[in-house]
């Protein structure tokens, strides 16, 4: 019985491992396939009537090119002041529609939180004791500040809310109350947005590095002081 049980456990674990491996691949394939079909369906009339192309492969390729060109043009326009004013008015209108307001604002906040310019402000993923002693919370170190009189070093950390990391708390903690981790900023954001579901199997922690954190952008200003 013991041998059969161990064989069954091995088979079950292999099946579970196979399912865990296949599901992300299958979901990715279905999402990409869905997007390709939708994009081709949108631009198919343009490809067929304007460019007079009937080949399905060439048509799909041209549809994708037109879609990327459309997104690129929108990106260029988003930097224009007139377009931004028009977008702000559109967002004001959307904010007055109950369900659409929730859907648009939530999607925009998640996308903004994943945008690279904002992630550059985060230096390290850290653990702090919050909201009470004995409980660890995941946060992002954003900078350091030194008290002028005592020369004590504090680390500024952003403690995000889950699953919307665009809001949270700014805390200043002594350096000995912070634990660094081996997580990247992207991994930390995934953990926050997924409420811990996408956490890696193991996380290494170590004492916070006392070397100054790198600045987000080059600056000629001196280190900030607290009097």
N, C-alpha and C positions, 0 to 999 in steps of 0.2 A: 504493500500500500504506500509505503514511504517513497519508493522509486516512482510509482505511477503519479503520485502527488507532485513530486519534483518535476517530472516530465510535463505534467499539465501546467504547472506554474511557469515553466520555461516557454511552453507554447503560447500561453495567455500573454505573457510579457512581450513575446515577439510580435504577436498580433496587435497588441496595443501600440508598440513602437512603430509598427508598419502603418497603422491608422494615423498616428501622430505625424508621421513623415508625409503621408499621402495627402492629408486634408489641406495643409497650407498650399501645396502644389496645385491641388484641384481647385481650391478657391481662387488662387491667383490666375489660373488658366481661365476659369469661368468669368472672372471680372474683366480680364484683358479681352477675351472673346466678346463679351457683352459691349465693352467700350468700342472695340473695332467695328462691330456690326452697327452700333448706334451712329458712330461718326460717319461710316460709309453711307448709311441710310439718309443722313442729313445732307451730305454733300453729293450724293449720287445724281440728283437732277442737274446740278451744276456741271458735273463731270460729263454726263451723257449729252446734255443740250449745248453747253457752251464749248466744251473741248471735243465733243463728238467721239468719245472713247467708249467702246462697248466691252472691251476686255475686262473681266472681273478683277484679275490680279493688278493690272495697271490702274484700273479704276479705284481699287482700295488704296493703293499706294498714293495716288493723286489726292484722294479724299483725306488721307492722313496728313499729307503735305499742306493742304488747304486748312485743315484744322489747326496744325501747328502755326501756320502763318497767321491765322485769325487770333490765336492766343498771343502770339508775339506782338501783333498790332495793338491788342488790348493792353498789353504790358507797357508798350511805348506811350499809349494815350493816358495810362494811369499816372504818368509823371507830369502830365500837362495840368495846369491850374484849372482851366475851364472844365476839363473832364472830371477832375476831383470835386469841383463844386457841383457838377451834375450828379456825380455818384453820391455825394453827401445828401442832396435833395432826394434821390431815390431811396437811400437808406432811411431817411426821415419818414417817407411814405410807407416803407415796409414795416417800420417800427410801430405803425398804427394798426397793423393787421395782426390779430392775436396769434394764430398758429404760425403764420409766415414769419412773424417777428421772432418767435422762439427758434424756429428752424434756421433762419438766416443768421441770427446772432450767435447761436451755438456753433454752427459750422464755421463762421468767420473767426470766432475766438479760438477754436481748435486749430484752424489753419494758421492763424497769426502766432499761436504758441509754438508751432512747429517751424515757423519761418526762420531761416538761418540768421538774419541780422539780429533777431531777439535772442537766439541761443548763444550768440557770441558774448552776450553780457554775463553768461554763467561760466564760471571758471572750473568748478569742481562739484561733484556730487558728494554730499556729506550726510552723516547721521548726527542728529542732535537729540537730547533728552527733552521731549515735549509731547503732551502738555504737562506731564509731571515726571518726577524721577522714576526711572525704571522702564519708561516707554520710549522707544526710538522712533523718530520721524525722519523721513527723507527730505532733504533740502538742498538748495544750490548755493554754493559760496559765490558771492558777487564782488567782493573786495575786502580791503582791510583798512582799519583806521586806528590811529594811535593817540592815546590820551597825552596831552602835552605835559601835564605836571607829573604824573606818575609813570609816564612812558609805557603804560600798559597797552598791549596790543589786543584789539577786538576784530573779529571777523564779521562782516555783514553777510547774512544769509537770507535767502528768499525761501519761505516755506509755502509751497503752492497748495491749493485745494484740489481735491479729486472729485470728478474727473476733469474739471475745468481749471487748468494750471495758469490761466491768465489772471486769476485773483489769488490772494494769499496774504502772508504777513512778512514784514521786514523786521528782522531781529539782529541785534548786535550782541555777540556772545564772546566771552573770553576764549582764547585759542585752545585752552586745555579742556574745554567743554565740547569740542568738535572732533568727530572722527571722520577722516577721509575714507573714501572707498575706491575700488578699482573700476567703478562704473563710468562709462562715457556719458556725456550730456544727453545724447540720443537715447541711451538705455534708461537713464533716469526719467526722461520725459515719457517714454513708453510705460514705465512702471506707474507713473502718476496718472496718465490718461486712462490706462487699463485697470486702475484700482488694484494694482499688484498682480494681475493675471499674467502679464508678460514679463514678470521678474525672472532673471536668470536663476539657474539651479543653485549657484553659490556666489556669495558676495564677500570679497576680502575687505577688511577694515584695518586701519592703522592710524597712528597718531597724526594729527593735522600737521602738515609741513609748515614750519615757521618761516620759510622763505616767502618773500612778497609774492602775491598773486599777479600774473601778467595783466597789464591794462588792456581794456577792450580796444582802445584806439590810442595812438601816440598822443601824448599830451605833454606840454611844457610846464604844467602846473606842478607844484610840490605836493608831497603827501598830505592829505587832509588831517587836520588836528581837531580834537575836542577839548575845549577849555573847561 
